[in-house]
Every structure is written in C-alpha cells, then in structure tokens.
Amino acid sequence: MWELIVKTKTFIPSILFVFFLIIVGNVLAEATFNVGYRIYDFDYVDKDGAAQTLTTAFWYPTDRQPSLYTYADGSTSQIAVDAPLASKAKPYPFVLFLHGYLGSGLNTAYFTEFLASQGYIVAGPDYIETVPPAFEEQAAMVRIKGGYIVRPIIGIRLGLQFVNIMDADRKGCMQYISKYRLSPSSFLIDKVLELNKKSASFFYQTIDENAIGTCGHSLGGTAELGLVGGYPAKKEDRIKAALLFSAPTYPFEDNIPNIVIPMMVMLGDNDESNLKGPNNAARTLAYDRANFPKYLLIMKNGSHLSFVNNACSKERDTLFACRQSNPQVQGICRYGLAFFNRYLKNDVSAEKQLTKLDPVWTLYKKDSAPTKRQGIMRTVIRKLRRVARFQ
C-alpha cells in the first residue's frame, strides 16, 4: 500500500517511496475518435405508478466528421449528431452520468464528450426533479431538449431550500434520492443493456456489459454512493467504478465502508461544503472511509462549478477548445479518463497518468493496494454475496 499526497508543490509519501515529479503537457490528447451524439426518450414508470419520460443524451465514438452544435445550455461543441457508431474497437465500456439537483444530463458535456473520444459510450439522462416545499412540481435549470426551465437565481434559491430540508431529514433525503436517482439509474442501465442485445438497435453489441462505470456531480455523486453500496437496498452490482465530482457524502456516509469498487473523488478547494456538512459528513469522507483502490483529488482554486460546463463559460470557442486550453478541465479529463481506463478497460498503462503530479491539484491522495485488514474484509464481503445469491 502507498499513498501519494500532493499539496501545492510538495508531497509526503505515507511510506518510503521514491518517484519523480512529472508535470503533464499543456495539450490534451484527443484524437482516437470523433464524438457522436444522439438523444433517446425512455418510458419509465416509478414505484408510485407515475409514468415519466427519461430523456437521455448519448455520446459515443464515431468516424464521421463533426460539425458545430449548440446544446440547450448554450454550450457549443464539435460533434456528429446521429452519426454511425465506430465499430473498430467495440465493445466499449459504458459510463452513466448523474447530474446534480435541478441539473441536466448535459451538465458535464466537456467530460462526457472526452470519454466518447477515447472509446466510451456515455449516457447522461435528465432525471426528474421536484422542488420544495411540497416536492410535487417539476423543475430544472436546463433540460436536454429544453423545458421545465427556471432562472438560475430561482434555481439557487430552490437548491438552498432543498439542502436545508434534506439536511434535517435523513430518511426523507434517502427516499428522494432513491426515487429520483437510484431507481431511474438502474432502469436506465437495464434499458441500455437491452439495446446492446437487440439486433435492430443502434447500440447492438457495442457495449462491454462487464465494464460499467458512473460519474456524477453534486447530488448525482451522492446518488452514486447509494448505487454502489451506500444504500444497500438499491445496490447496483453491475457498476465497477465510480467517479465523484464535488459530491456530498450525506446521507450515506455511515455505509461508505460497504463500498468495494474503485472510487475517485474530485473536489474544489473553494467549495466550502467540502470542509463541513450535515452531521459532519464532509465530502472527503467518501475517500477517507472507502476501501481500496481509492483516489482523492482537490483542485486548486476549484469550485463546485468547476466540474460542470460553467468551467468553460469564459472560452470563446467550443467545449473541445476548452479542453485544450483550460488547465482545470484538462486535469479532470486526464485523471478521470485514466481512472476509468485502469478499472473499466483494465489498462495497466493508465497507472502512468495516475502517478503523475499535476499542479492543478492542491492535494492528491492515492491508495491503490490493500492493507491486510482491507483484503480480509473484501474477501468476506465477496463470500457473503455468493451465499446471498443462493438463498
């Protein structure tokens, strides 16, 4: 076991370990595939019998030349809409993106596009969202196809109300996340794998069903914790790796030790909620209490919005140009890709990136090998799972 810690320009190894400081280049490699894009509508019925439509954006590898496209959130990009899917490297790993409260599947398109350019199929659904105090009216600050739009200033006010209500009601918070994130996420994984099996489907035999990951921002990252073991009743065993962007650990902080898949946690040092939270559930607990392998990256001058398209709002060109010029975005893309390559593609060469020290991070911890106690715990959990399958 070893732990790598980077703090501004210094680092402290947890055991004697010698390595060189490697600073990454300024240009983000992005030439494997062009990015295809298409939208699906899935008919979904929740546990209360309410029929809903889960509009879902898909990004995927293609060989077709891209053209300028403007998303509903105003971000522009170079993508190939409804282009054929490149088949030369299939099947591809699948990653599900979970957005934050009042958000959209488009929220982190700069990263979902990048994954697609590197040989991933990525889905970003518009999760149904309801607002306080009654939690009956639907709303969002942006939708993939538009609609249900509230102005940002109203969205911020609703978000603060939401946080205050949920912080005071752990059970209610779990119920909300279960209804509006966990159940729809499992449904969407089911639908995507159905498409992978249907010969007439666009995604027929293009997805590696044993290489499914998730990434999520804010409430979406919290929902990830629930999906991968934080909420045992809704645990999704098909997920093999989880990447969290500025995600609260509440209300699942006590169950984080149950999570046995690889996890990477990214935070911004200017997001005050990373330092404290309800019941002292600091966002760093997702790393502190997780099993190996695990990674914690805290971004220098990073905010809660560094992990969504707002990070590219100052760019004059496309999300592609943002990935080529914005150091924060480059860091998120490089390390996020390396994490998924290592644990979804089983690409050992990804360790090279995961041991590099990029100045964009003010703190970097890496724990990728088990202690004896962790190894025993993981073995016990696996045995208990096998027993449960036969009961």
Secondary structure, DSSP 8 states (H G I E B T S, - for coil): --B--EETTEE--SS----------SS----S-EEEEEEEEEEEE-TT--EEEEEEEEEEEE-S--EEEE-TTS-EEEEEET-----TT-SEEEEEEE--TT--TTTTHHHHHHHHHTT-EEEEE----B-TTTT-SB-BS--TT--SB--HHHHHHHHHHHHHHHHT-HHHHHHHHIIIIIHHHHHHHHHHHHHHH-TTSTTTT-EEEEEEEEEEETHHHHHHHIIIIISGGG--TTEEEEEEES---TTSGGGGGG--S-EEEEEETT-GGGT--GGG--TTHHHHT--SSEEEEEETT--GGGGSGGGGTT-SS-HHHHHHH-HHHHHHHHHHHHHHHHHTS--GGGHHHHT---TTEEEEEEE-S--HHHHHHHHHHHHHHHHHHT-
